[in-house]
Amino acid sequence: MRAFLTAGTIALTLGYVLSQFYRAFLAVLTSTLQTELGATPGDLALSSGLWFLTFALMQLPIGWALDRVGPRLTSSVLLALGGGGGAAVFALATQPWHLHAAMALIGIGCAPALMAAYYIFAHDHPRAAFTTLAAAVVGFGSLGNILGAAPLVSLIHAIGWRPALWLLAALTLAVAALQLLSVRDPAHHGGAPQVRLSQILTLRALWFILPLFAVSYAASAAIRGLWAGPYLRDVFGADDTAIGRATLVMGLAMVIGSFVAGPAARLIGSTRRAVLAGHVLAVATLAGLWLVPGHSLALAVLLLGLIGLTGTNYALVMAHARSFLPPQLVGRGVTLLNMFSIGGVGVMQFASRPVHATAQALNPPAQAYGFLFLFFLVPMAVGLGLYLRTPESGDV
């Protein structure tokens, strides 16, 4: 872990903490924004989806920028302008569409945080260390999920949601400045060979990884960041405090899962088998939420916690896919992979809005959310089936 404890890596990890926070904090603001701005769960689904969509669309230009400009400027400039600027727009919002614009800007600002760290790990450290380092960033970054739960509720109760957003804007600018001062670019950047997208897509080993990557993270990200709050409120009558505690459980589970990912892969004997085990757990948990969505609040929180735990699947799938990328394809390769993952979340977020609306019109609340969880379950099961055709890599 010595490689992790550098000023630059810590600064990038703090950026990823903000990324995790911003993608998740709408869940605990559901009631507040509905009261203050008239924003419905559908509006927030659109805002959250725009975060993921802009995040995903930025991945290919970020891949170019990492190779040509370097991770230091790429991450710090986008975080300052997009993240800090978007938080300011959010603080000034008076209409739901202002939230859409704010979240789109924040998505742009958060887009390079994790990939900048992965880029440095891939070029400056042995390939066998990638899984552990990648999972460590995700693990510490998942603290953002925790901060976006009960602590955010307490802060909003203490000072109000608009001052809280202004405070977040200032914090975002401070982290961007820290990145600018402390991140060190790999020595070779700026001289990387030109890489065509077709070179990455011709890697046959990725063909059956990409479908799973496109749906794997969608369930934990969408449920934690958007649907957990409305689900617990509509089905069990939970208030903001109860929702904050439940989403805190999900956030803690995400942290725990990320830190055990690397050791689990070594214990099981391969990253591929760890990916399979993690996704079997995810499918089983989603099946539970689909079949018994209204059983009890305690069971719902337990199952949501397990969904949070399976958020670690992202780092494992990334590590497996990364093992097939030759050095000259790392920059564009990891950002392409991330585009599939985050883009999948965005698409599922957008699609979940009419799915929930239709189910809600035809069913009681519990059954309506059951259909929503089934919507996340089916693509993951299909992706897992396709993933079975992937080969093992040489890394653990």
C-alpha positions as CSV (number, residue, x, y, z in Angstrom):
1,M,0.0,0.0,0.0
2,R,3.0,2.3,0.1
3,A,2.3,3.1,-3.6
4,F,-1.1,4.3,-2.6
5,L,0.2,6.7,0.2
6,T,1.5,9.5,-2.0
7,A,0.2,13.0,-2.1
8,G,-1.0,12.8,-5.7
9,T,-2.8,9.5,-5.2
10,I,-4.5,10.8,-2.1
11,A,-5.6,14.0,-3.9
12,L,-7.1,11.9,-6.8
13,T,-8.8,9.6,-4.2
14,L,-10.3,12.7,-2.6
15,G,-11.6,13.6,-6.0
16,Y,-13.2,10.1,-6.3
17,V,-14.7,10.6,-2.8
18,L,-16.5,13.6,-4.3
19,S,-17.5,11.6,-7.4
20,Q,-19.1,8.9,-5.2
21,F,-20.8,11.6,-3.1
22,Y,-22.3,13.5,-6.0
23,R,-23.6,10.4,-7.7
24,A,-25.4,9.3,-4.5
25,F,-26.5,12.4,-2.6
26,L,-29.8,12.9,-4.4
27,A,-31.3,9.9,-2.5
28,V,-31.4,11.8,0.8
29,L,-32.6,15.0,-0.8
30,T,-35.7,13.5,-2.4
31,S,-38.2,15.0,0.1
32,T,-36.4,18.3,0.4
33,L,-36.2,19.0,-3.3
34,Q,-39.8,17.9,-3.8
35,T,-40.9,20.4,-1.2
36,E,-38.6,23.2,-2.2
37,L,-38.5,22.9,-6.0
38,G,-41.3,20.6,-6.9
39,A,-38.8,18.0,-8.1
40,T,-40.5,14.5,-8.5
41,P,-38.6,11.2,-8.3
42,G,-38.9,11.2,-12.1
43,D,-37.1,14.6,-12.2
44,L,-34.4,13.3,-9.9
45,A,-34.0,10.2,-12.1
46,L,-33.4,12.4,-15.0
47,S,-30.9,14.6,-13.1
48,S,-29.0,11.5,-11.9
49,G,-29.1,10.0,-15.4
50,L,-27.6,13.2,-16.8
51,W,-24.8,12.9,-14.3
52,F,-23.9,9.4,-15.5
53,L,-24.5,10.3,-19.2
54,T,-22.1,13.3,-19.2
55,F,-19.6,11.3,-17.1
56,A,-19.7,8.5,-19.7
57,L,-19.5,10.8,-22.8
58,M,-16.4,12.4,-21.3
59,Q,-14.5,9.1,-21.1
60,L,-13.1,9.0,-24.6
61,P,-11.9,12.6,-24.6
62,I,-10.5,12.0,-21.2
63,G,-8.6,9.0,-22.5
64,W,-7.0,11.3,-25.2
65,A,-6.2,13.9,-22.6
66,L,-4.6,11.4,-20.2
67,D,-2.2,10.3,-23.0
68,R,-1.6,13.8,-24.3
69,V,-2.0,16.3,-21.5
70,G,-1.5,14.0,-18.4
71,P,-3.7,13.2,-15.4
72,R,-2.7,16.2,-13.4
73,L,-4.3,18.9,-15.5
74,T,-7.0,16.7,-16.9
75,S,-8.4,15.9,-13.4
76,S,-7.8,19.2,-11.7
77,V,-9.2,21.5,-14.4
78,L,-12.3,19.5,-15.0
79,L,-13.0,19.0,-11.3
80,A,-12.7,22.8,-10.7
81,L,-14.8,23.9,-13.6
82,G,-17.4,21.1,-13.8
83,G,-17.6,19.9,-10.2
84,G,-17.2,23.3,-8.5
85,G,-19.3,25.1,-11.0
86,G,-22.0,22.4,-11.0
87,A,-22.3,22.5,-7.2
88,A,-22.7,26.3,-7.4
89,V,-25.5,25.9,-10.0
90,F,-27.2,23.3,-7.7
91,A,-27.0,25.7,-4.8
92,L,-28.8,28.4,-6.9
93,A,-31.5,26.1,-8.3
94,T,-35.1,27.3,-8.3
95,Q,-36.5,24.9,-10.9
96,P,-36.0,21.1,-11.5
97,W,-34.3,21.8,-14.8
98,H,-31.6,23.7,-12.9
99,L,-30.8,20.4,-11.1
100,H,-30.5,18.7,-14.5
101,A,-27.9,21.3,-15.6
102,A,-26.1,21.1,-12.3
103,M,-25.8,17.4,-12.3
104,A,-24.6,17.3,-15.9
105,L,-21.8,19.8,-15.0
106,I,-20.9,17.8,-11.9
107,G,-20.7,14.6,-14.0
108,I,-18.2,16.3,-16.4
109,G,-16.1,17.4,-13.4
110,C,-16.0,14.0,-11.7
111,A,-15.4,12.1,-14.9
112,P,-11.5,11.9,-14.8
113,A,-11.0,11.3,-11.0
114,L,-10.8,7.5,-11.0
115,M,-9.4,7.1,-14.5
116,A,-6.5,9.5,-13.7
117,A,-5.5,7.3,-10.7
118,Y,-5.9,4.1,-12.8
119,Y,-3.8,5.6,-15.5
120,I,-0.9,6.3,-13.1
121,F,-1.2,2.8,-11.5
122,A,-1.1,1.1,-14.9
123,H,2.0,3.0,-16.0
124,D,4.0,3.4,-12.8
125,H,3.3,0.1,-10.9
126,P,3.5,-3.6,-11.7
127,R,0.5,-5.1,-13.4
128,A,0.0,-7.6,-10.5
129,A,-0.5,-4.6,-8.1
130,F,-3.3,-3.1,-10.2
131,T,-6.2,-5.0,-8.6
132,T,-5.2,-4.0,-5.0
133,L,-4.5,-0.4,-5.9
134,A,-7.6,0.0,-8.0
135,A,-9.8,-1.5,-5.2
136,A,-8.1,0.7,-2.6
137,V,-9.1,3.9,-4.5
138,V,-12.7,2.6,-4.9
139,G,-12.7,1.6,-1.2
140,F,-11.6,5.0,0.1
141,G,-13.6,6.7,-2.5
142,S,-16.7,4.9,-1.3
143,L,-16.5,7.1,1.8
144,G,-18.3,9.5,-0.4
145,N,-21.4,7.2,-0.3
146,I,-21.2,7.4,3.5
147,L,-20.9,11.2,3.6
148,G,-23.8,11.4,1.2
149,A,-26.1,9.5,3.6
150,A,-26.7,10.3,7.3
151,P,-23.9,12.9,7.6
152,L,-25.4,14.9,4.8
153,V,-28.8,14.7,6.4
154,S,-27.3,16.1,9.6
155,L,-25.6,18.9,7.8
156,I,-28.7,19.9,5.9
157,H,-30.7,19.9,9.2
158,A,-28.1,22.1,10.8
159,I,-27.4,24.7,8.1
160,G,-29.9,24.1,5.2
161,W,-29.5,22.5,1.8
162,R,-28.3,25.6,-0.1
163,P,-25.5,26.5,2.4
164,A,-24.5,22.8,2.3
165,L,-24.2,22.9,-1.5
166,W,-22.1,26.1,-1.3
167,L,-19.8,24.4,1.2
168,L,-19.5,21.4,-1.2
169,A,-18.6,23.8,-4.0
170,A,-15.8,25.3,-2.0
171,L,-14.6,21.8,-0.9
172,T,-14.6,20.7,-4.6
173,L,-12.4,23.7,-5.6
174,A,-10.0,22.9,-2.8
175,V,-9.6,19.3,-3.9
176,A,-9.0,20.4,-7.5
177,A,-6.3,22.8,-6.3
178,L,-4.7,20.0,-4.3
179,Q,-4.6,17.8,-7.4
180,L,-3.0,20.5,-9.4
181,L,-0.3,20.9,-6.8
182,S,0.4,17.3,-5.9
183,V,-0.4,14.9,-8.8
184,R,2.7,13.8,-10.8
185,D,2.2,12.7,-14.4
186,P,3.9,9.5,-15.7
187,A,7.2,10.4,-17.4
188,H,6.1,9.2,-20.8
189,H,2.8,11.2,-21.1
190,G,2.6,13.4,-24.2
191,G,4.5,11.0,-26.3
192,A,2.0,8.1,-26.4
193,P,1.3,6.6,-29.8
194,Q,-1.9,7.4,-31.6
195,V,-4.5,4.7,-30.7
196,R,-7.6,3.9,-32.7
197,L,-10.8,2.7,-30.9
198,S,-10.9,-0.3,-33.3
199,Q,-7.6,-1.5,-31.8
200,I,-9.2,-1.9,-28.4
201,L,-12.4,-3.4,-29.8
202,T,-10.5,-6.1,-31.7
203,L,-9.3,-7.6,-28.4
204,R,-11.5,-10.7,-28.3
205,A,-11.1,-11.2,-24.6
206,L,-13.1,-8.0,-24.0
207,W,-16.1,-8.9,-26.1
208,F,-17.8,-10.9,-23.3
209,I,-16.6,-8.6,-20.5
210,L,-18.1,-5.4,-22.0
211,P,-21.8,-6.5,-21.8
212,L,-21.4,-7.3,-18.1
213,F,-19.5,-4.1,-17.5
214,A,-22.4,-2.2,-19.1
215,V,-24.9,-3.5,-16.5
216,S,-22.8,-4.5,-13.5
217,Y,-22.5,-1.2,-11.7
218,A,-26.0,0.0,-12.7
219,A,-27.9,-1.7,-9.9
220,S,-25.8,-0.5,-7.0
221,A,-25.2,3.0,-8.4
222,A,-28.9,3.6,-9.4
223,I,-30.4,2.1,-6.3
224,R,-28.0,3.8,-3.9
225,G,-28.0,7.1,-5.7
226,L,-31.6,7.4,-6.6
227,W,-34.2,4.7,-5.8
228,A,-33.3,3.7,-2.3
229,G,-34.8,6.8,-0.8
230,P,-38.2,6.7,-2.7
231,Y,-38.4,3.0,-2.2
232,L,-38.0,3.2,1.6
233,R,-40.3,6.2,1.8
234,D,-43.1,4.9,-0.5
235,V,-43.2,1.3,0.8
236,F,-42.3,1.7,4.5
237,G,-43.0,5.3,5.2
238,A,-39.4,6.0,6.1
239,D,-38.4,9.7,6.8
240,D,-35.2,11.4,5.9
241,T,-33.4,10.2,9.0
242,A,-34.3,6.6,8.4
243,I,-33.4,6.9,4.7
244,G,-30.0,8.4,5.7
245,R,-29.3,5.5,8.0
246,A,-30.3,2.9,5.4
247,T,-28.1,4.5,2.7
248,L,-25.3,4.8,5.3
249,V,-25.5,1.0,5.5
250,M,-25.2,0.7,1.8
251,G,-22.2,3.1,1.8
252,L,-20.4,1.2,4.5
253,A,-21.0,-2.0,2.6
254,M,-19.5,-0.5,-0.5
255,V,-16.4,0.5,1.5
256,I,-16.0,-3.0,3.0
257,G,-16.6,-4.7,-0.3
258,S,-14.0,-2.6,-2.0
259,F,-11.3,-3.3,0.5
260,V,-11.9,-7.0,0.5
261,A,-11.9,-7.2,-3.3
262,G,-8.2,-7.6,-3.8
263,P,-7.7,-10.1,-0.9
264,A,-10.8,-12.0,-2.1
265,A,-9.4,-12.4,-5.6
266,R,-6.1,-13.7,-4.2
267,L,-7.9,-16.1,-1.9
268,I,-10.2,-17.4,-4.6
269,G,-7.3,-17.8,-6.9
270,S,-8.3,-15.6,-9.8
271,T,-9.9,-12.2,-10.5
272,R,-12.3,-13.9,-12.9
273,R,-13.7,-16.3,-10.3
274,A,-14.0,-13.4,-7.8
275,V,-16.1,-11.5,-10.5
276,L,-18.3,-14.6,-10.9
277,A,-18.8,-14.9,-7.1
278,G,-19.6,-11.2,-6.7
279,H,-22.2,-11.2,-9.5
280,V,-23.9,-14.4,-8.3
281,L,-24.4,-12.5,-5.0
282,A,-25.7,-9.5,-6.8
283,V,-28.2,-11.5,-8.9
284,A,-29.4,-13.3,-5.8
285,T,-29.9,-10.1,-3.8
286,L,-31.8,-8.4,-6.6
287,A,-34.0,-11.5,-6.9
288,G,-34.8,-11.1,-3.2
289,L,-35.7,-7.4,-3.6
290,W,-37.9,-8.4,-6.6
291,L,-39.7,-11.2,-4.9
292,V,-40.3,-9.7,-1.4
293,P,-40.0,-5.9,-1.8
294,G,-42.5,-5.1,1.0
295,H,-41.7,-7.8,3.5
296,S,-40.1,-5.6,6.2
297,L,-38.0,-2.5,6.6
298,A,-35.2,-4.6,8.3
299,L,-35.0,-7.1,5.4
300,A,-35.1,-4.2,2.8
301,V,-32.1,-2.5,4.5
302,L,-30.2,-5.8,4.7
303,L,-30.8,-6.5,1.0
304,L,-29.9,-2.9,0.1
305,G,-26.7,-3.4,2.1
306,L,-25.8,-6.5,0.1
307,I,-26.4,-4.5,-3.1
308,G,-23.9,-2.0,-1.7
309,L,-21.5,-4.8,-1.0
310,T,-21.6,-5.9,-4.6
311,G,-20.6,-2.5,-5.8
312,T,-17.0,-3.8,-5.5
313,N,-17.7,-5.8,-8.6
314,Y,-16.7,-2.7,-10.6
315,A,-13.1,-2.8,-9.5
316,L,-12.9,-6.6,-10.1
317,V,-14.3,-6.4,-13.6
318,M,-12.0,-3.5,-14.4
319,A,-9.0,-5.4,-13.1
320,H,-9.8,-8.4,-15.2
321,A,-10.4,-6.4,-18.3
322,R,-7.2,-4.3,-17.7
323,S,-5.1,-7.5,-17.7
324,F,-5.8,-7.9,-21.5
325,L,-4.7,-4.3,-22.4
326,P,-1.2,-3.9,-23.7
327,P,0.7,-0.8,-22.4
328,Q,0.0,1.4,-25.5
329,L,-3.7,0.9,-25.1
330,V,-4.0,1.5,-21.3
331,G,-5.1,5.2,-21.5
332,R,-7.8,4.8,-24.1
333,G,-8.6,1.3,-22.9
334,V,-9.5,2.0,-19.3
335,T,-11.5,5.0,-20.2
336,L,-13.4,3.0,-22.9
337,L,-14.2,0.4,-20.2
338,N,-15.3,3.1,-17.8
339,M,-17.5,4.6,-20.5
340,F,-19.3,1.3,-20.9
341,S,-19.8,1.0,-17.2
342,I,-20.9,4.5,-16.4
343,G,-22.8,4.8,-19.7
344,G,-24.7,1.7,-18.7
345,V,-25.7,3.3,-15.4
346,G,-26.9,6.4,-17.3
347,V,-29.0,4.4,-19.7
348,M,-30.5,2.3,-16.9
349,Q,-31.2,5.4,-14.9
350,F,-33.1,7.0,-17.8
351,A,-34.9,3.7,-18.6
352,S,-35.8,3.1,-14.9
353,R,-37.9,6.3,-14.9
354,P,-40.7,5.1,-17.3
355,V,-40.4,1.6,-15.9
356,H,-41.2,2.8,-12.4
357,A,-43.9,5.2,-13.6
358,T,-45.7,2.4,-15.5
359,A,-45.4,-0.1,-12.7
360,Q,-46.6,2.5,-10.2
361,A,-49.7,3.2,-12.2
362,L,-50.6,-0.5,-12.3
363,N,-49.5,-1.8,-8.9
364,P,-49.3,-1.0,-5.2
365,P,-46.0,0.6,-4.2
366,A,-44.2,-2.6,-3.0
367,Q,-45.0,-4.5,-6.3
368,A,-44.1,-1.4,-8.3
369,Y,-40.6,-1.3,-6.8
370,G,-40.4,-5.1,-7.2
371,F,-40.7,-4.6,-11.0
372,L,-38.1,-1.9,-10.8
373,F,-35.7,-4.3,-9.1
374,L,-36.5,-7.0,-11.8
375,F,-35.5,-4.4,-14.4
376,F,-32.0,-4.3,-12.9
377,L,-31.9,-8.0,-12.3
378,V,-32.5,-9.3,-15.9
379,P,-29.7,-7.5,-17.7
380,M,-27.2,-8.4,-15.0
381,A,-28.1,-12.1,-15.3
382,V,-27.7,-11.9,-19.1
383,G,-24.4,-10.1,-18.7
384,L,-23.2,-12.7,-16.2
385,G,-24.1,-15.5,-18.6
386,L,-22.1,-13.9,-21.4
387,Y,-19.1,-13.3,-19.0
388,L,-18.8,-17.1,-18.5
389,R,-17.2,-17.2,-22.0
390,T,-14.3,-15.0,-21.0
391,P,-10.8,-16.5,-20.5
392,E,-8.7,-16.3,-17.3
393,S,-6.0,-13.7,-17.2
394,G,-2.5,-14.1,-15.9
395,D,-3.1,-11.9,-12.9
396,V,-4.8,-12.6,-9.6
